[in-house]
């Protein structure tokens, strides 16, 4: 929704009024503000769109900046510099939004979540898990330790090498040989088909 004059200045069609105390009531209209918004709305919306990737967010951003401008209207001394004032309000508002958010949102064509894969039969999963452990237990102690550290403890090759006091190259070659043996284990072959 593009910000409209009525959405920023609800009483734009009403004449400006003052209370008996001489201060502006909450809904005082500024005809010059209404003229300004009508004349500059398209340009200001383009500026707002350059600050955010989402057109709806840009409209909200402009709405907020125009509201801030409206509230400060009688304090702005040089109305020839209004575009600069509104641009500053746009930038300050957007900066404030960035600071409040830890992660920005990005528009994308596809949802980032992976598709949900239906869970298999729990009994089959347990049988495969048990078969995997039996196959790992058949490995030589050193290879078994490296496989467990790398894939069950989720350590990097460097961390595994440090824990076992060996080189990274030793970890790479030993894990590669261990995975080859696991691929050849007869108990695990049916799971690959």
C-alpha positions as CSV (number, residue, x, y, z in Angstrom):
1,X,0.0,0.0,0.0
2,X,1.6,3.3,-1.1
3,X,1.5,5.8,1.7
4,X,-1.3,8.3,1.1
5,X,-1.8,11.7,2.4
6,X,-4.8,10.5,4.5
7,X,-2.7,7.7,6.0
8,X,0.0,10.1,7.1
9,X,-2.2,13.1,7.8
10,X,-5.7,12.0,8.7
11,X,-7.0,15.5,8.9
12,X,-5.5,16.8,5.7
13,X,-8.9,17.7,4.4
14,X,-9.8,19.6,7.5
15,X,-8.8,23.2,8.1
16,X,-5.9,23.9,10.6
17,X,-7.2,24.6,14.0
18,X,-5.6,25.7,17.3
19,X,-6.8,24.9,20.8
20,X,-7.7,27.6,23.2
21,X,-4.1,27.4,24.7
22,X,-2.6,28.2,21.3
23,X,-0.9,24.8,20.8
24,X,-1.5,22.5,18.0
25,X,-4.0,19.6,18.7
26,X,-2.9,16.1,17.9
27,X,-4.6,16.2,14.5
28,X,-3.7,19.6,13.2
29,X,-3.4,19.7,9.4
30,X,-0.7,21.4,7.6
31,X,-1.8,22.3,4.0
32,X,1.8,22.8,3.0
33,X,2.6,19.3,4.3
34,X,-0.3,17.9,2.2
35,X,1.0,19.7,-0.9
36,X,4.5,18.5,-0.2
37,X,3.5,14.8,0.1
38,X,1.4,14.9,-3.0
39,X,4.2,16.5,-5.0
40,X,7.2,14.4,-3.7
41,X,5.6,11.0,-2.8
42,X,6.9,9.1,-5.8
43,X,10.4,10.3,-5.5
44,X,10.5,9.6,-1.8
45,X,9.1,6.1,-2.3
46,X,11.9,5.4,-4.8
47,X,14.4,6.5,-2.1
48,X,12.7,4.2,0.5
49,X,12.8,1.3,-2.0
50,X,16.5,1.8,-2.4
51,X,16.9,1.2,1.4
52,X,15.0,-2.1,1.6
53,X,14.5,-5.1,-0.7
54,X,10.8,-5.5,0.0
55,X,8.4,-3.0,-1.6
56,X,5.9,-3.3,1.3
57,X,8.7,-2.6,3.8
58,X,9.6,0.5,1.7
59,X,6.1,1.8,1.9
60,X,6.1,1.2,5.7
61,X,9.5,3.0,5.9
62,X,8.2,6.0,4.0
63,X,5.0,6.1,6.1
64,X,7.1,6.2,9.3
65,X,9.5,8.9,7.8
66,X,6.5,11.1,6.7
67,X,4.9,10.7,10.1
68,X,8.1,11.9,11.8
69,X,8.2,14.8,9.3
70,X,4.6,15.7,10.0
71,X,5.2,15.8,13.7
72,X,8.2,18.1,13.3
73,X,6.6,20.2,10.5
74,X,6.3,23.4,12.4
75,X,9.9,23.1,13.7
76,X,11.5,22.7,10.2
77,X,12.8,26.1,9.4
78,X,13.8,25.7,5.7
79,X,11.0,24.0,3.8
80,X,13.2,24.0,0.7
81,X,15.3,21.3,2.3
82,X,12.4,19.0,3.1
83,X,13.6,16.2,0.8
84,X,16.8,16.1,2.8
85,X,14.9,16.0,6.1
86,X,12.7,13.1,4.9
87,X,15.7,11.2,3.4
88,X,17.4,11.6,6.8
89,X,14.3,10.3,8.6
90,X,14.2,7.3,6.1
91,X,17.8,6.5,6.7
92,X,17.6,6.9,10.5
93,X,14.5,4.7,10.7
94,X,16.0,2.0,8.5
95,X,19.2,2.1,10.5
96,X,17.2,1.7,13.7
97,X,15.4,-1.3,12.1
98,X,18.7,-2.9,11.2
99,X,20.0,-2.5,14.7
100,X,16.9,-4.1,16.2
101,X,17.1,-7.1,13.9
102,X,19.9,-9.6,14.4
103,X,19.3,-11.1,10.9
104,X,17.8,-9.3,8.0
105,X,15.1,-10.9,5.9
106,X,15.7,-11.6,2.2
107,X,13.1,-12.2,-0.4
108,X,13.7,-15.5,-2.3
109,X,11.8,-17.6,-4.9
110,X,12.0,-20.8,-2.8
111,X,11.7,-21.5,0.8
112,X,15.1,-22.0,2.5
113,X,13.8,-24.9,4.6
114,X,14.6,-28.4,3.1
115,X,11.6,-30.5,2.2
116,X,10.5,-32.7,5.0
117,X,11.5,-36.3,4.4
118,X,9.2,-38.8,5.9
119,X,10.9,-40.8,8.6
120,X,11.5,-44.4,7.9
121,X,10.4,-47.4,10.0
122,X,12.0,-47.0,13.4
123,X,12.8,-50.7,13.6
124,X,14.7,-50.5,10.3
125,X,16.6,-47.5,11.4
126,X,17.6,-49.2,14.7
127,X,18.7,-52.3,12.7
128,X,20.8,-50.2,10.4
129,X,22.3,-48.3,13.4
130,X,23.1,-51.6,15.1
131,X,24.7,-53.0,11.9
132,X,26.8,-49.8,11.5
133,X,28.1,-50.1,15.1
134,X,29.0,-53.8,14.5
135,X,30.9,-52.8,11.4
136,X,32.7,-49.9,13.1
137,X,33.7,-52.3,15.9
138,X,35.4,-54.6,13.3
139,X,37.7,-51.7,12.3
140,X,41.2,-51.6,13.7
141,X,41.3,-49.5,16.9
142,X,43.1,-46.5,15.4
143,X,40.7,-46.3,12.4
144,X,37.7,-46.8,14.7
145,X,38.8,-43.9,16.9
146,X,39.2,-41.6,13.9
147,X,35.8,-42.5,12.5
148,X,34.1,-42.0,15.9
149,X,35.8,-38.7,16.4
150,X,35.1,-37.4,12.9
151,X,31.5,-38.6,12.4
152,X,30.0,-39.2,15.8
153,X,31.8,-36.5,17.8
154,X,31.8,-34.2,14.7
155,X,35.4,-33.1,15.1
156,X,37.3,-31.6,12.2
157,X,40.2,-33.4,10.7
158,X,42.6,-31.0,12.5
159,X,40.8,-31.5,15.8
160,X,40.9,-35.3,15.4
161,X,44.6,-35.2,14.5
162,X,45.3,-33.1,17.6
163,X,43.3,-35.4,19.9
164,X,45.1,-38.5,18.6
165,X,48.5,-36.8,18.3
166,X,48.9,-37.6,14.6
167,X,49.1,-35.5,11.4
168,X,46.1,-34.3,9.5
169,X,47.2,-36.4,6.5
170,X,47.2,-39.5,8.7
171,X,43.6,-38.8,9.7
172,X,42.6,-38.3,6.1
173,X,44.1,-41.5,4.9
174,X,43.0,-43.6,7.8
175,X,39.4,-42.3,7.7
176,X,39.3,-42.9,3.9
177,X,40.5,-46.5,4.4
178,X,38.0,-47.0,7.2
179,X,35.1,-45.7,5.1
180,X,36.1,-48.1,2.3
181,X,36.0,-51.0,4.7
182,X,32.5,-49.9,5.9
183,X,31.2,-49.7,2.3
184,X,32.4,-53.3,1.8
185,X,30.9,-54.7,5.0
186,X,28.3,-57.3,4.0
187,X,25.8,-56.2,6.8
188,X,25.7,-52.7,5.4
189,X,25.5,-53.5,1.6
190,X,21.7,-53.9,1.5
191,X,21.3,-50.3,2.8
192,X,23.1,-49.0,-0.3
193,X,20.6,-50.6,-2.8
